[in-house]
Amino acid sequence: MGSGKVARDVAKQLLEYGAIPLTFSDKSGHVYEPDGFQEGRLKNIDKIKNERGALLGRYIIQSTSAQYNEPSNLLDIPCDLIFPCAAMNDIDEEAVGKLADNGCIGVIEGGYSTVTQEARQCLKKRGLLYGPHTLTMTGPAVMNALGPNCSEKEFANEMGRIYRDVTNTAVEFHARGDLFQGANIYGFLRVANAMLSHGAV
């Protein structure tokens, strides 16, 4: 969901991992490529979205296979994972129900608080994976801390460490598998420990 820079960067990263991005969306609606957005198609999306005020609807002029606002609800398109990268609270309880019924196995936030509190509870009830923005959006801070010359391996190692710390924290505080709680508790403890070490508490 979304078609801004973050959504397009997520799609490019998914391609590198061998996944197949299927949709992009903006205020005009959504475009769906049944066979996925390969590199060339992503470049076309980039060109459109880099033009001031341009909307996704223009993409169908460049593709013979794309579907525009068909089906009318983007969430009716079967997928394995969804990466909401647009507005806050885009994913509510009803959205989670649709996703689960269509075989989706997880929601990974690419934007801030795109999943509502009620939807988080629904994700847990329906057994879907949930990657909260408090964990998934630590990348820029990690890159800043490592510096401009950090390697892909260094970055991956640091992200792996954060993931392990979050999962271990969730287990320690009786919330095994809950990355949302684990990330929040872990973040709080890091701040609290830093304050203690500086004598602020």
N, C-alpha and C positions, 0 to 999 in steps of 0.2 A: 504494500500500500504506500502510495506516494510516488513522486517522480523528481524530487529535489536532488541535490548533490549527494546526500546521505543514501537515499534509496538507490541511486545509480551506482554509487560506490559499493553498496551491499551486493547489487546484482553482479558487478564485475568480480567481486571476491567469490561469490557463489560459483560463477563460471570456472574460476581457477580451481575450486574444490571439486569440480565435476557435476555440480548441481545445475538445474535448468530453471532460470527465472521465467515466469509465465506472464506476469502482469505489471503494469504501471498505472497510476491513477493521479488525477489532479481535480480541480474544481469543475472541470468540464465532464468528468466521468472517468472511464478506464479503457485501456486497450489490452487485449488478450491475444497472445501468440500461442496457439495450440502446440506448436513444436518448440516453443521457447525463444527467448531473446539471445541469439548468439552475438558474437562480438560486433559484426557489421550492423546488426539491428540496434544494438546498444549505442553505437556511434550515431545512428540516425536520431535516437531519442535525445542524446546529448546535444546535437545540433539544434533540435527543436526547442529544448528547454533552456538552452543558452541564449536564445533570442528573447529579448525583452517582451514579456506579455504573451508569448506563444503558448498555446495549449496543445494537449496530447492529440486532440482530434485530427491534427494535421498529419499524424503518423500514418493514418490509413491510406493516404495518397501514395505513400512510398512502399506499401506492403500489400501483396495480393492475398495473404493468408490471415492478416490480423482481423480480429473482431472488435468492434467499437461499441461499448456499453451493451454487449451481448454475451452472456445473460445480463439482465438489467442490474442484478446484485452481484458485485465482484465476489462476494463470499460464497456464491453458489458454484464457483469454479473449483473443482477438486484440486487439492494440493497436499503435499506432505508437511510443509512448514509455511508459516506466514510471517513476514517481517514488516510490521506496521512502522512506517517512517514518516507519517504525516502528522495529523492533529492529535492533541491530547484527547483521551477518552474515545478514540475511534472504535475500540473493541469493547463491547458491553456483553452482558449475559446472553442476549439473543445472538450476537455474533459468534460467541463461543459455541453455542448450541449448533449453529449452522456448520461451523468448522468441524466440530466433532462428528456430526452426522455425515459429513462428506469425506471423512477419513483423515482429516488433518491430525498430526500427532504433536504439534507444538507451536507456540507463539513466541517469537523472539523480538523484543522491542528494539527498534532502531531509532525511535524518537522518545521524547520524555513523556512518561505517564500516558502512553497510548492505550493502556489497558486499565479499565476501571477497577475499583476495589471489589465490586460485586463479581466482575468478570474473573478476577484472580481466584476468588473462591470457587467459581464455577469451573475454572480450568482444573483446579485440584480435584473437585468432585468427579469430573469427566475423565480424569487421568491423563490430561495433556501436559506435555512439557511446557515450562514457562521460563523464559530468559528475561528477567527484569532489567529495565534501563540502568538501574543502579549498579548492575554488573556489566551489561553489554556495552555501555557507553563509557567505560573507563579507558578505552584505547587512546584517545587524544591526550589524556593526562599522563598515561604511561609513556607515550611518544615524547612528550615534553620533558618528562623526568629523565629519560634515557639519552636525550639529545638528538640532534639531526643526523649524526653519523651511526646511529644504532643499526644493527643488522636485523634482517627478518627473523633470524634464529633467536637473537636476544629478546626481540619483542614477543615472539611466541613463548619463550621461556617465562617471561614476566607475566604474561596473561595466564599461562598455565598455573603459575604460583598463586595468582590471585584467585583463580577458580578453585584450586585445592583449599586455600585458606577459607574461602566462603563456604564450601561444602563441609569442611571440618567444623566450622563455627556452627553451622546449622545442626550438625549431629550433636555437638556439645550442648546446645541449648534446646534439645529435644524437638527439632524441626527438620529431621532428616529428609533430604530431597527438596526442601523449600528454599530455593535460591533467593527469593525475595526477602524472607526473614534473615537468611544467612548473610546476605549482602548488607542489609540495614544494621544488623547487630555488629558485624565485622567493622563496618565504617564507623559506628559509634565508639567501639572499643579502641580503634586506632586514634581517634580524636581525643578520647578520654585519657589514654595513655600518654599522648603527646603533651596534653595539658598538665598531667601529673609530673612528667619528667621536667617540665619548665616551672614547676611550683605554682601553677595557676589555680590549683584546687587545694 
